[in-house]
Amino acid sequence: MKREKRPILLLTACCLSASVLMLAQESTVELPQDKGPDTIDVSGYPAPLQDTYKLFRTKCSKCHTIARPINTTMARDEWERYVKRMMHKPNSGISSGDGKRIFAFLIHDQEVRKSPNPAAFFPALSQEEIEKLQQLQQQRKSR
């Protein structure tokens, strides 16, 4: 009599997925931007950008706090790289069209709200700086 192996394989796949998810959650880092405000008053923005704000909040909050991009200041090329990188994240659900709209929103927000008062916002961190913060947070957790 042959044994059915599917439940074991399914259980193994579920455990593996849960482990990967836990690892991904453990590897996230809390940035200073995450502690800032998590909303923007977009009532003065053009109507299409007000609609894009909703898309931005929905898509971008899947992977990190929405406060992170709200409180980060970047140059145009940095925002472009950032949005492209986020589009390629698994399960982001950000299509090419969504990415273009989100980029346009972030550039408008940068120019209207952030650039006039850059001291009120945090500059983007390099990958090296993020990794250092990550290590520091892991050290604190292990104490």
Secondary structure, DSSP 8 states (H G I E B T S, - for coil): -----HHHHHHHHHHHHHHHHHHHHHT----GGGGS------TTS-HHHHHHHHHHHHHHTTTS-THHHHTEE--HHHHHHHHHHHHTSTT----HHHHHHHHHHHHHHIIIIITT-GGGSEE---HHHHHHHHHHHHHHHH-
